Amino acid sequence: MEYVNGMRAGALSSVTWTKSRHSNATGNCVELAALPGGRVAVRNSRDPLGPALIYTREEIAAFVAGARDGDFDAVLD
């Protein structure tokens, strides 16, 4: 299977989706899934069959490191 940005998350039926333990009961969260070959899919938990964004492991690692360091805190202000 070819993994491309915007593909339907519902087409990724063989993956396990994970969401943050910080997610709330209203479903305001994103979910991630490891894909074969090392890529990572991201989807909106409120639209589990909707589009998925596909990233490399390096891209996700850079984002997580930036989030840990507070690089994106201004977005929430």
mmCIF file of the N, C-alpha and C atoms, coordinates in Angstrom:
data_MODEL
# 
_entry.id   MODEL 
# 
loop_
_atom_site.group_PDB 
_atom_site.id 
_atom_site.type_symbol 
_atom_site.label_atom_id 
_atom_site.label_alt_id 
_atom_site.label_comp_id 
_atom_site.label_asym_id 
_atom_site.label_entity_id 
_atom_site.label_seq_id 
_atom_site.pdbx_PDB_ins_code 
_atom_site.Cartn_x 
_atom_site.Cartn_y 
_atom_site.Cartn_z 
_atom_site.occupancy 
_atom_site.B_iso_or_equiv 
_atom_site.pdbx_formal_charge 
_atom_site.auth_seq_id 
_atom_site.auth_comp_id 
_atom_site.auth_asym_id 
_atom_site.auth_atom_id 
_atom_site.pdbx_PDB_model_num 
ATOM 1   N N  . MET A 1 1  ? 0.839   -1.180 0.000  1.00 0.00 ? 1  MET A N  1 
ATOM 2   C CA . MET A 1 1  ? 0.000   0.000  0.000  1.00 0.00 ? 1  MET A CA 1 
ATOM 3   C C  . MET A 1 1  ? 0.883   1.242  0.000  1.00 0.00 ? 1  MET A C  1 
ATOM 4   N N  . GLU A 1 2  ? 0.478   2.234  -0.780 1.00 0.00 ? 2  GLU A N  1 
ATOM 5   C CA . GLU A 1 2  ? 1.187   3.509  -0.796 1.00 0.00 ? 2  GLU A CA 1 
ATOM 6   C C  . GLU A 1 2  ? 0.503   4.450  0.187  1.00 0.00 ? 2  GLU A C  1 
ATOM 7   N N  . TYR A 1 3  ? 1.296   5.092  1.044  1.00 0.00 ? 3  TYR A N  1 
ATOM 8   C CA . TYR A 1 3  ? 0.770   6.014  2.039  1.00 0.00 ? 3  TYR A CA 1 
ATOM 9   C C  . TYR A 1 3  ? 1.009   7.444  1.573  1.00 0.00 ? 3  TYR A C  1 
ATOM 10  N N  . VAL A 1 4  ? -0.079  8.205  1.404  1.00 0.00 ? 4  VAL A N  1 
ATOM 11  C CA . VAL A 1 4  ? 0.025   9.575  0.924  1.00 0.00 ? 4  VAL A CA 1 
ATOM 12  C C  . VAL A 1 4  ? -0.788  10.502 1.821  1.00 0.00 ? 4  VAL A C  1 
ATOM 13  N N  . ASN A 1 5  ? -0.337  11.753 1.931  1.00 0.00 ? 5  ASN A N  1 
ATOM 14  C CA . ASN A 1 5  ? -1.072  12.744 2.707  1.00 0.00 ? 5  ASN A CA 1 
ATOM 15  C C  . ASN A 1 5  ? -2.487  12.888 2.184  1.00 0.00 ? 5  ASN A C  1 
ATOM 16  N N  . GLY A 1 6  ? -3.427  12.947 3.112  1.00 0.00 ? 6  GLY A N  1 
ATOM 17  C CA . GLY A 1 6  ? -4.818  13.141 2.754  1.00 0.00 ? 6  GLY A CA 1 
ATOM 18  C C  . GLY A 1 6  ? -5.574  11.860 2.456  1.00 0.00 ? 6  GLY A C  1 
ATOM 19  N N  . MET A 1 7  ? -4.886  10.720 2.480  1.00 0.00 ? 7  MET A N  1 
ATOM 20  C CA . MET A 1 7  ? -5.601  9.470  2.260  1.00 0.00 ? 7  MET A CA 1 
ATOM 21  C C  . MET A 1 7  ? -6.576  9.241  3.408  1.00 0.00 ? 7  MET A C  1 
ATOM 22  N N  . ARG A 1 8  ? -7.593  8.485  3.181  1.00 0.00 ? 8  ARG A N  1 
ATOM 23  C CA . ARG A 1 8  ? -8.585  8.198  4.200  1.00 0.00 ? 8  ARG A CA 1 
ATOM 24  C C  . ARG A 1 8  ? -7.980  7.354  5.321  1.00 0.00 ? 8  ARG A C  1 
ATOM 25  N N  . ALA A 1 9  ? -8.139  7.834  6.549  1.00 0.00 ? 9  ALA A N  1 
ATOM 26  C CA . ALA A 1 9  ? -7.650  7.083  7.702  1.00 0.00 ? 9  ALA A CA 1 
ATOM 27  C C  . ALA A 1 9  ? -8.343  5.726  7.777  1.00 0.00 ? 9  ALA A C  1 
ATOM 28  N N  . GLY A 1 10 ? -9.575  5.669  7.303  1.00 0.00 ? 10 GLY A N  1 
ATOM 29  C CA . GLY A 1 10 ? -10.303 4.404  7.291  1.00 0.00 ? 10 GLY A CA 1 
ATOM 30  C C  . GLY A 1 10 ? -9.643  3.345  6.426  1.00 0.00 ? 10 GLY A C  1 
ATOM 31  N N  . ALA A 1 11 ? -8.827  3.758  5.471  1.00 0.00 ? 11 ALA A N  1 
ATOM 32  C CA . ALA A 1 11 ? -8.106  2.807  4.615  1.00 0.00 ? 11 ALA A CA 1 
ATOM 33  C C  . ALA A 1 11 ? -6.924  2.180  5.350  1.00 0.00 ? 11 ALA A C  1 
ATOM 34  N N  . LEU A 1 12 ? -6.584  2.731  6.508  1.00 0.00 ? 12 LEU A N  1 
ATOM 35  C CA . LEU A 1 12 ? -5.459  2.221  7.295  1.00 0.00 ? 12 LEU A CA 1 
ATOM 36  C C  . LEU A 1 12 ? -5.978  1.273  8.369  1.00 0.00 ? 12 LEU A C  1 
ATOM 37  N N  . SER A 1 13 ? -6.722  0.276  7.950  1.00 0.00 ? 13 SER A N  1 
ATOM 38  C CA . SER A 1 13 ? -7.409  -0.615 8.885  1.00 0.00 ? 13 SER A CA 1 
ATOM 39  C C  . SER A 1 13 ? -6.485  -1.549 9.654  1.00 0.00 ? 13 SER A C  1 
ATOM 40  N N  . SER A 1 14 ? -5.280  -1.746 9.190  1.00 0.00 ? 14 SER A N  1 
ATOM 41  C CA . SER A 1 14 ? -4.391  -2.700 9.858  1.00 0.00 ? 14 SER A CA 1 
ATOM 42  C C  . SER A 1 14 ? -3.457  -2.044 10.877 1.00 0.00 ? 14 SER A C  1 
ATOM 43  N N  . VAL A 1 15 ? -3.645  -0.748 11.172 1.00 0.00 ? 15 VAL A N  1 
ATOM 44  C CA . VAL A 1 15 ? -2.774  -0.057 12.116 1.00 0.00 ? 15 VAL A CA 1 
ATOM 45  C C  . VAL A 1 15 ? -3.478  0.136  13.454 1.00 0.00 ? 15 VAL A C  1 
ATOM 46  N N  . THR A 1 16 ? -2.691  0.416  14.474 1.00 0.00 ? 16 THR A N  1 
ATOM 47  C CA . THR A 1 16 ? -3.235  0.694  15.799 1.00 0.00 ? 16 THR A CA 1 
ATOM 48  C C  . THR A 1 16 ? -3.084  2.179  16.078 1.00 0.00 ? 16 THR A C  1 
ATOM 49  N N  . TRP A 1 17 ? -4.201  2.845  16.296 1.00 0.00 ? 17 TRP A N  1 
ATOM 50  C CA . TRP A 1 17 ? -4.205  4.282  16.574 1.00 0.00 ? 17 TRP A CA 1 
ATOM 51  C C  . TRP A 1 17 ? -4.030  4.512  18.062 1.00 0.00 ? 17 TRP A C  1 
ATOM 52  N N  . THR A 1 18 ? -3.239  5.529  18.398 1.00 0.00 ? 18 THR A N  1 
ATOM 53  C CA . THR A 1 18 ? -2.962  5.882  19.792 1.00 0.00 ? 18 THR A CA 1 
ATOM 54  C C  . THR A 1 18 ? -3.231  7.362  19.990 1.00 0.00 ? 18 THR A C  1 
ATOM 55  N N  . LYS A 1 19 ? -3.889  7.697  21.123 1.00 0.00 ? 19 LYS A N  1 
ATOM 56  C CA . LYS A 1 19 ? -4.073  9.110  21.435 1.00 0.00 ? 19 LYS A CA 1 
ATOM 57  C C  . LYS A 1 19 ? -3.452  9.416  22.787 1.00 0.00 ? 19 LYS A C  1 
ATOM 58  N N  . SER A 1 20 ? -3.192  10.673 23.007 1.00 0.00 ? 20 SER A N  1 
ATOM 59  C CA . SER A 1 20 ? -2.538  11.121 24.227 1.00 0.00 ? 20 SER A CA 1 
ATOM 60  C C  . SER A 1 20 ? -3.403  10.855 25.443 1.00 0.00 ? 20 SER A C  1 
ATOM 61  N N  . ARG A 1 21 ? -2.780  10.556 26.554 1.00 0.00 ? 21 ARG A N  1 
ATOM 62  C CA . ARG A 1 21 ? -3.510  10.413 27.817 1.00 0.00 ? 21 ARG A CA 1 
ATOM 63  C C  . ARG A 1 21 ? -4.030  11.765 28.285 1.00 0.00 ? 21 ARG A C  1 
ATOM 64  N N  . HIS A 1 22 ? -3.581  12.842 27.652 1.00 0.00 ? 22 HIS A N  1 
ATOM 65  C CA . HIS A 1 22 ? -4.056  14.191 27.972 1.00 0.00 ? 22 HIS A CA 1 
ATOM 66  C C  . HIS A 1 22 ? -5.326  14.548 27.192 1.00 0.00 ? 22 HIS A C  1 
ATOM 67  N N  . SER A 1 23 ? -5.782  13.669 26.333 1.00 0.00 ? 23 SER A N  1 
ATOM 68  C CA . SER A 1 23 ? -7.006  13.925 25.572 1.00 0.00 ? 23 SER A CA 1 
ATOM 69  C C  . SER A 1 23 ? -8.185  14.007 26.526 1.00 0.00 ? 23 SER A C  1 
ATOM 70  N N  . ASN A 1 24 ? -9.198  14.783 26.119 1.00 0.00 ? 24 ASN A N  1 
ATOM 71  C CA . ASN A 1 24 ? -10.351 14.918 27.003 1.00 0.00 ? 24 ASN A CA 1 
ATOM 72  C C  . ASN A 1 24 ? -11.541 14.117 26.498 1.00 0.00 ? 24 ASN A C  1 
ATOM 73  N N  . ALA A 1 25 ? -12.569 14.061 27.312 1.00 0.00 ? 25 ALA A N  1 
ATOM 74  C CA . ALA A 1 25 ? -13.738 13.235 27.018 1.00 0.00 ? 25 ALA A CA 1 
ATOM 75  C C  . ALA A 1 25 ? -14.534 13.717 25.806 1.00 0.00 ? 25 ALA A C  1 
ATOM 76  N N  . THR A 1 26 ? -14.372 14.958 25.396 1.00 0.00 ? 26 THR A N  1 
ATOM 77  C CA . THR A 1 26 ? -15.116 15.467 24.243 1.00 0.00 ? 26 THR A CA 1 
ATOM 78  C C  . THR A 1 26 ? -14.456 15.105 22.916 1.00 0.00 ? 26 THR A C  1 
ATOM 79  N N  . GLY A 1 27 ? -13.335 14.417 22.969 1.00 0.00 ? 27 GLY A N  1 
ATOM 80  C CA . GLY A 1 27 ? -12.692 13.949 21.749 1.00 0.00 ? 27 GLY A CA 1 
ATOM 81  C C  . GLY A 1 27 ? -11.848 14.970 21.037 1.00 0.00 ? 27 GLY A C  1 
ATOM 82  N N  . ASN A 1 28 ? -11.413 16.008 21.737 1.00 0.00 ? 28 ASN A N  1 
ATOM 83  C CA . ASN A 1 28 ? -10.560 17.024 21.123 1.00 0.00 ? 28 ASN A CA 1 
ATOM 84  C C  . ASN A 1 28 ? -9.110  16.556 21.131 1.00 0.00 ? 28 ASN A C  1 
ATOM 85  N N  . CYS A 1 29 ? -8.793  15.682 20.204 1.00 0.00 ? 29 CYS A N  1 
ATOM 86  C CA . CYS A 1 29 ? -7.430  15.166 20.175 1.00 0.00 ? 29 CYS A CA 1 
ATOM 87  C C  . CYS A 1 29 ? -7.093  14.652 18.775 1.00 0.00 ? 29 CYS A C  1 
ATOM 88  N N  . VAL A 1 30 ? -5.834  14.377 18.610 1.00 0.00 ? 30 VAL A N  1 
ATOM 89  C CA . VAL A 1 30 ? -5.374  13.706 17.406 1.00 0.00 ? 30 VAL A CA 1 
ATOM 90  C C  . VAL A 1 30 ? -4.873  12.330 17.807 1.00 0.00 ? 30 VAL A C  1 
ATOM 91  N N  . GLU A 1 31 ? -4.826  11.440 16.863 1.00 0.00 ? 31 GLU A N  1 
ATOM 92  C CA . GLU A 1 31 ? -4.329  10.090 17.090 1.00 0.00 ? 31 GLU A CA 1 
ATOM 93  C C  . GLU A 1 31 ? -3.210  9.808  16.104 1.00 0.00 ? 31 GLU A C  1 
ATOM 94  N N  . LEU A 1 32 ? -2.250  9.020  16.540 1.00 0.00 ? 32 LEU A N  1 
ATOM 95  C CA . LEU A 1 32 ? -1.117  8.650  15.705 1.00 0.00 ? 32 LEU A CA 1 
ATOM 96  C C  . LEU A 1 32 ? -1.064  7.139  15.549 1.00 0.00 ? 32 LEU A C  1 
ATOM 97  N N  . ALA A 1 33 ? -0.532  6.706  14.413 1.00 0.00 ? 33 ALA A N  1 
ATOM 98  C CA . ALA A 1 33 ? -0.351  5.281  14.151 1.00 0.00 ? 33 ALA A CA 1 
ATOM 99  C C  . ALA A 1 33 ? 0.969   5.067  13.422 1.00 0.00 ? 33 ALA A C  1 
ATOM 100 N N  . ALA A 1 34 ? 1.723   4.087  13.868 1.00 0.00 ? 34 ALA A N  1 
ATOM 101 C CA . ALA A 1 34 ? 2.951   3.703  13.173 1.00 0.00 ? 34 ALA A CA 1 
ATOM 102 C C  . ALA A 1 34 ? 2.561   2.929  11.914 1.00 0.00 ? 34 ALA A C  1 
ATOM 103 N N  . LEU A 1 35 ? 3.183   3.281  10.805 1.00 0.00 ? 35 LEU A N  1 
ATOM 104 C CA . LEU A 1 35 ? 2.924   2.608  9.538  1.00 0.00 ? 35 LEU A CA 1 
ATOM 105 C C  . LEU A 1 35 ? 4.097   1.710  9.171  1.00 0.00 ? 35 LEU A C  1 
ATOM 106 N N  . PRO A 1 36 ? 3.847   0.669  8.399  1.00 0.00 ? 36 PRO A N  1 
ATOM 107 C CA . PRO A 1 36 ? 4.953   -0.139 7.912  1.00 0.00 ? 36 PRO A CA 1 
ATOM 108 C C  . PRO A 1 36 ? 5.948   0.746  7.156  1.00 0.00 ? 36 PRO A C  1 
ATOM 109 N N  . GLY A 1 37 ? 7.212   0.509  7.340  1.00 0.00 ? 37 GLY A N  1 
ATOM 110 C CA . GLY A 1 37 ? 8.236   1.297  6.667  1.00 0.00 ? 37 GLY A CA 1 
ATOM 111 C C  . GLY A 1 37 ? 8.694   2.496  7.470  1.00 0.00 ? 37 GLY A C  1 
ATOM 112 N N  . GLY A 1 38 ? 8.129   2.700  8.655  1.00 0.00 ? 38 GLY A N  1 
ATOM 113 C CA . GLY A 1 38 ? 8.628   3.738  9.544  1.00 0.00 ? 38 GLY A CA 1 
ATOM 114 C C  . GLY A 1 38 ? 7.904   5.070  9.521  1.00 0.00 ? 38 GLY A C  1 
ATOM 115 N N  . ARG A 1 39 ? 6.927   5.247  8.663  1.00 0.00 ? 39 ARG A N  1 
ATOM 116 C CA . ARG A 1 39 ? 6.195   6.515  8.648  1.00 0.00 ? 39 ARG A CA 1 
ATOM 117 C C  . ARG A 1 39 ? 5.147   6.524  9.757  1.00 0.00 ? 39 ARG A C  1 
ATOM 118 N N  . VAL A 1 40 ? 4.558   7.702  9.999  1.00 0.00 ? 40 VAL A N  1 
ATOM 119 C CA . VAL A 1 40 ? 3.565   7.869  11.046 1.00 0.00 ? 40 VAL A CA 1 
ATOM 120 C C  . VAL A 1 40 ? 2.355   8.581  10.465 1.00 0.00 ? 40 VAL A C  1 
ATOM 121 N N  . ALA A 1 41 ? 1.168   8.046  10.729 1.00 0.00 ? 41 ALA A N  1 
ATOM 122 C CA . ALA A 1 41 ? -0.076  8.668  10.288 1.00 0.00 ? 41 ALA A CA 1 
ATOM 123 C C  . ALA A 1 41 ? -0.688  9.440  11.454 1.00 0.00 ? 41 ALA A C  1 
ATOM 124 N N  . VAL A 1 42 ? -1.327  10.576 11.147 1.00 0.00 ? 42 VAL A N  1 
ATOM 125 C CA . VAL A 1 42 ? -2.001  11.399 12.143 1.00 0.00 ? 42 VAL A CA 1 
ATOM 126 C C  . VAL A 1 42 ? -3.425  11.643 11.652 1.00 0.00 ? 42 VAL A C  1 
ATOM 127 N N  . ARG A 1 43 ? -4.399  11.460 12.556 1.00 0.00 ? 43 ARG A N  1 
ATOM 128 C CA . ARG A 1 43 ? -5.794  11.717 12.194 1.00 0.00 ? 43 ARG A CA 1 
ATOM 129 C C  . ARG A 1 43 ? -6.511  12.465 13.312 1.00 0.00 ? 43 ARG A C  1 
ATOM 130 N N  . ASN A 1 44 ? -7.618  13.077 12.980 1.00 0.00 ? 44 ASN A N  1 
ATOM 131 C CA . ASN A 1 44 ? -8.483  13.761 13.933 1.00 0.00 ? 44 ASN A CA 1 
ATOM 132 C C  . ASN A 1 44 ? -9.373  12.694 14.570 1.00 0.00 ? 44 ASN A C  1 
ATOM 133 N N  . SER A 1 45 ? -9.371  12.611 15.897 1.00 0.00 ? 45 SER A N  1 
ATOM 134 C CA . SER A 1 45 ? -10.153 11.573 16.567 1.00 0.00 ? 45 SER A CA 1 
ATOM 135 C C  . SER A 1 45 ? -11.653 11.747 16.361 1.00 0.00 ? 45 SER A C  1 
ATOM 136 N N  . ARG A 1 46 ? -12.104 12.958 16.076 1.00 0.00 ? 46 ARG A N  1 
ATOM 137 C CA . ARG A 1 46 ? -13.536 13.189 15.828 1.00 0.00 ? 46 ARG A CA 1 
ATOM 138 C C  . ARG A 1 46 ? -13.955 12.751 14.430 1.00 0.00 ? 46 ARG A C  1 
ATOM 139 N N  . ASP A 1 47 ? -12.995 12.475 13.563 1.00 0.00 ? 47 ASP A N  1 
ATOM 140 C CA . ASP A 1 47 ? -13.281 12.051 12.192 1.00 0.00 ? 47 ASP A CA 1 
ATOM 141 C C  . ASP A 1 47 ? -12.383 10.866 11.849 1.00 0.00 ? 47 ASP A C  1 
ATOM 142 N N  . PRO A 1 48 ? -12.599 9.726  12.514 1.00 0.00 ? 48 PRO A N  1 
ATOM 143 C CA . PRO A 1 48 ? -11.675 8.600  12.362 1.00 0.00 ? 48 PRO A CA 1 
ATOM 144 C C  . PRO A 1 48 ? -11.601 8.000  10.968 1.00 0.00 ? 48 PRO A C  1 
ATOM 145 N N  . LEU A 1 49 ? -12.569 8.282  10.136 1.00 0.00 ? 49 LEU A N  1 
ATOM 146 C CA . LEU A 1 49 ? -12.522 7.774  8.760  1.00 0.00 ? 49 LEU A CA 1 
ATOM 147 C C  . LEU A 1 49 ? -12.063 8.838  7.782  1.00 0.00 ? 49 LEU A C  1 
ATOM 148 N N  . GLY A 1 50 ? -11.857 10.059 8.282  1.00 0.00 ? 50 GLY A N  1 
ATOM 149 C CA . GLY A 1 50 ? -11.457 11.186 7.446  1.00 0.00 ? 50 GLY A CA 1 
ATOM 150 C C  . GLY A 1 50 ? -10.011 11.116 7.017  1.00 0.00 ? 50 GLY A C  1 
ATOM 151 N N  . PRO A 1 51 ? -9.458  12.242 6.573  1.00 0.00 ? 51 PRO A N  1 
ATOM 152 C CA . PRO A 1 51 ? -8.102  12.257 6.040  1.00 0.00 ? 51 PRO A CA 1 
ATOM 153 C C  . PRO A 1 51 ? -7.035  12.025 7.107  1.00 0.00 ? 51 PRO A C  1 
ATOM 154 N N  . ALA A 1 52 ? -5.951  11.423 6.692  1.00 0.00 ? 52 ALA A N  1 
ATOM 155 C CA . ALA A 1 52 ? -4.785  11.222 7.555  1.00 0.00 ? 52 ALA A CA 1 
ATOM 156 C C  . ALA A 1 52 ? -3.599  11.955 6.936  1.00 0.00 ? 52 ALA A C  1 
ATOM 157 N N  . LEU A 1 53 ? -2.812  12.568 7.791  1.00 0.00 ? 53 LEU A N  1 
ATOM 158 C CA . LEU A 1 53 ? -1.557  13.162 7.339  1.00 0.00 ? 53 LEU A CA 1 
ATOM 159 C C  . LEU A 1 53 ? -0.452  12.153 7.601  1.00 0.00 ? 53 LEU A C  1 
ATOM 160 N N  . ILE A 1 54 ? 0.459   12.036 6.664  1.00 0.00 ? 54 ILE A N  1 
ATOM 161 C CA . ILE A 1 54 ? 1.530   11.043 6.750  1.00 0.00 ? 54 ILE A CA 1 
ATOM 162 C C  . ILE A 1 54 ? 2.859   11.762 6.907  1.00 0.00 ? 54 ILE A C  1 
ATOM 163 N N  . TYR A 1 55 ? 3.605   11.401 7.943  1.00 0.00 ? 55 TYR A N  1 
ATOM 164 C CA . TYR A 1 55 ? 4.894   12.035 8.242  1.00 0.00 ? 55 TYR A CA 1 
ATOM 165 C C  . TYR A 1 55 ? 5.981   10.980 8.367  1.00 0.00 ? 55 TYR A C  1 
ATOM 166 N N  . THR A 1 56 ? 7.223   11.422 8.202  1.00 0.00 ? 56 THR A N  1 
ATOM 167 C CA . THR A 1 56 ? 8.355   10.535 8.490  1.00 0.00 ? 56 THR A CA 1 
ATOM 168 C C  . THR A 1 56 ? 8.562   10.503 10.001 1.00 0.00 ? 56 THR A C  1 
ATOM 169 N N  . ARG A 1 57 ? 9.285   9.510  10.469 1.00 0.00 ? 57 ARG A N  1 
ATOM 170 C CA . ARG A 1 57 ? 9.612   9.438  11.904 1.00 0.00 ? 57 ARG A CA 1 
ATOM 171 C C  . ARG A 1 57 ? 10.411  10.666 12.329 1.00 0.00 ? 57 ARG A C  1 
ATOM 172 N N  . GLU A 1 58 ? 11.274  11.136 11.460 1.00 0.00 ? 58 GLU A N  1 
ATOM 173 C CA . GLU A 1 58 ? 12.096  12.303 11.776 1.00 0.00 ? 58 GLU A CA 1 
ATOM 174 C C  . GLU A 1 58 ? 11.241  13.563 11.934 1.00 0.00 ? 58 GLU A C  1 
ATOM 175 N N  . GLU A 1 59 ? 10.239  13.711 11.092 1.00 0.00 ? 59 GLU A N  1 
ATOM 176 C CA . GLU A 1 59 ? 9.344   14.865 11.205 1.00 0.00 ? 59 GLU A CA 1 
ATOM 177 C C  . GLU A 1 59 ? 8.561   14.834 12.514 1.00 0.00 ? 59 GLU A C  1 
ATOM 178 N N  . ILE A 1 60 ? 8.054   13.668 12.877 1.00 0.00 ? 60 ILE A N  1 
ATOM 179 C CA . ILE A 1 60 ? 7.319   13.537 14.142 1.00 0.00 ? 60 ILE A CA 1 
ATOM 180 C C  . ILE A 1 60 ? 8.256   13.768 15.321 1.00 0.00 ? 60 ILE A C  1 
ATOM 181 N N  . ALA A 1 61 ? 9.466   13.239 15.258 1.00 0.00 ? 61 ALA A N  1 
ATOM 182 C CA . ALA A 1 61 ? 10.432  13.431 16.347 1.00 0.00 ? 61 ALA A CA 1 
ATOM 183 C C  . ALA A 1 61 ? 10.751  14.914 16.532 1.00 0.00 ? 61 ALA A C  1 
ATOM 184 N N  . ALA A 1 62 ? 10.901  15.652 15.430 1.00 0.00 ? 62 ALA A N  1 
ATOM 185 C CA . ALA A 1 62 ? 11.173  17.088 15.518 1.00 0.00 ? 62 ALA A CA 1 
ATOM 186 C C  . ALA A 1 62 ? 9.982   17.823 16.126 1.00 0.00 ? 62 ALA A C  1 
ATOM 187 N N  . PHE A 1 63 ? 8.773   17.445 15.752 1.00 0.00 ? 63 PHE A N  1 
ATOM 188 C CA . PHE A 1 63 ? 7.584   18.077 16.319 1.00 0.00 ? 63 PHE A CA 1 
ATOM 189 C C  . PHE A 1 63 ? 7.476   17.801 17.816 1.00 0.00 ? 63 PHE A C  1 
ATOM 190 N N  . VAL A 1 64 ? 7.648   16.552 18.214 1.00 0.00 ? 64 VAL A N  1 
ATOM 191 C CA . VAL A 1 64 ? 7.557   16.195 19.634 1.00 0.00 ? 64 VAL A CA 1 
ATOM 192 C C  . VAL A 1 64 ? 8.624   16.931 20.444 1.00 0.00 ? 64 VAL A C  1 
ATOM 193 N N  . ALA A 1 65 ? 9.832   17.003 19.927 1.00 0.00 ? 65 ALA A N  1 
ATOM 194 C CA . ALA A 1 65 ? 10.901  17.733 20.624 1.00 0.00 ? 65 ALA A CA 1 
ATOM 195 C C  . ALA A 1 65 ? 10.538  19.210 20.763 1.00 0.00 ? 65 ALA A C  1 
ATOM 196 N N  . GLY A 1 66 ? 9.998   19.807 19.717 1.00 0.00 ? 66 GLY A N  1 
ATOM 197 C CA . GLY A 1 66 ? 9.585   21.201 19.779 1.00 0.00 ? 66 GLY A CA 1 
ATOM 198 C C  . GLY A 1 66 ? 8.449   21.421 20.772 1.00 0.00 ? 66 GLY A C  1 
ATOM 199 N N  . ALA A 1 67 ? 7.499   20.487 20.810 1.00 0.00 ? 67 ALA A N  1 
ATOM 200 C CA . ALA A 1 67 ? 6.396   20.598 21.777 1.00 0.00 ? 67 ALA A CA 1 
ATOM 201 C C  . ALA A 1 67 ? 6.930   20.500 23.203 1.00 0.00 ? 67 ALA A C  1 
ATOM 202 N N  . ARG A 1 68 ? 7.842   19.576 23.434 1.00 0.00 ? 68 ARG A N  1 
ATOM 203 C CA . ARG A 1 68 ? 8.450   19.452 24.767 1.00 0.00 ? 68 ARG A CA 1 
ATOM 204 C C  . ARG A 1 68 ? 9.172   20.725 25.182 1.00 0.00 ? 68 ARG A C  1 
ATOM 205 N N  . ASP A 1 69 ? 9.826   21.358 24.240 1.00 0.00 ? 69 ASP A N  1 
ATOM 206 C CA . ASP A 1 69 ? 10.605  22.570 24.523 1.00 0.00 ? 69 ASP A CA 1 
ATOM 207 C C  . ASP A 1 69 ? 9.755   23.836 24.576 1.00 0.00 ? 69 ASP A C  1 
ATOM 208 N N  . GLY A 1 70 ? 8.463   23.720 24.271 1.00 0.00 ? 70 GLY A N  1 
ATOM 209 C CA . GLY A 1 70 ? 7.583   24.885 24.331 1.00 0.00 ? 70 GLY A CA 1 
ATOM 210 C C  . GLY A 1 70 ? 7.579   25.729 23.067 1.00 0.00 ? 70 GLY A C  1 
ATOM 211 N N  . ASP A 1 71 ? 8.155   25.232 21.987 1.00 0.00 ? 71 ASP A N  1 
ATOM 212 C CA . ASP A 1 71 ? 8.257   26.016 20.750 1.00 0.00 ? 71 ASP A CA 1 
ATOM 213 C C  . ASP A 1 71 ? 6.891   26.432 20.186 1.00 0.00 ? 71 ASP A C  1 
ATOM 214 N N  . PHE A 1 72 ? 5.840   25.718 20.514 1.00 0.00 ? 72 PHE A N  1 
ATOM 215 C CA . PHE A 1 72 ? 4.523   25.985 19.935 1.00 0.00 ? 72 PHE A CA 1 
ATOM 216 C C  . PHE A 1 72 ? 3.550   26.581 20.936 1.00 0.00 ? 72 PHE A C  1 
ATOM 217 N N  . ASP A 1 73 ? 4.013   26.926 22.109 1.00 0.00 ? 73 ASP A N  1 
ATOM 218 C CA . ASP A 1 73 ? 3.131   27.452 23.155 1.00 0.00 ? 73 ASP A CA 1 
ATOM 219 C C  . ASP A 1 73 ? 2.381   28.705 22.707 1.00 0.00 ? 73 ASP A C  1 
ATOM 220 N N  . ALA A 1 74 ? 2.996   29.536 21.888 1.00 0.00 ? 74 ALA A N  1 
ATOM 221 C CA . ALA A 1 74 ? 2.364   30.778 21.437 1.00 0.00 ? 74 ALA A CA 1 
ATOM 222 C C  . ALA A 1 74 ? 1.108   30.512 20.610 1.00 0.00 ? 74 ALA A C  1 
ATOM 223 N N  . VAL A 1 75 ? 1.017   29.369 20.001 1.00 0.00 ? 75 VAL A N  1 
ATOM 224 C CA . VAL A 1 75 ? -0.161  29.028 19.203 1.00 0.00 ? 75 VAL A CA 1 
ATOM 225 C C  . VAL A 1 75 ? -1.396  28.940 20.096 1.00 0.00 ? 75 VAL A C  1 
ATOM 226 N N  . LEU A 1 76 ? -1.209  28.589 21.353 1.00 0.00 ? 76 LEU A N  1 
ATOM 227 C CA . LEU A 1 76 ? -2.334  28.424 22.281 1.00 0.00 ? 76 LEU A CA 1 
ATOM 228 C C  . LEU A 1 76 ? -2.688  29.687 23.017 1.00 0.00 ? 76 LEU A C  1 
ATOM 229 N N  . ASP A 1 77 ? -1.901  30.745 22.853 1.00 0.00 ? 77 ASP A N  1 
ATOM 230 C CA . ASP A 1 77 ? -2.170  32.013 23.556 1.00 0.00 ? 77 ASP A CA 1 
ATOM 231 C C  . ASP A 1 77 ? -3.264  32.798 22.895 1.00 0.00 ? 77 ASP A C  1 
# 
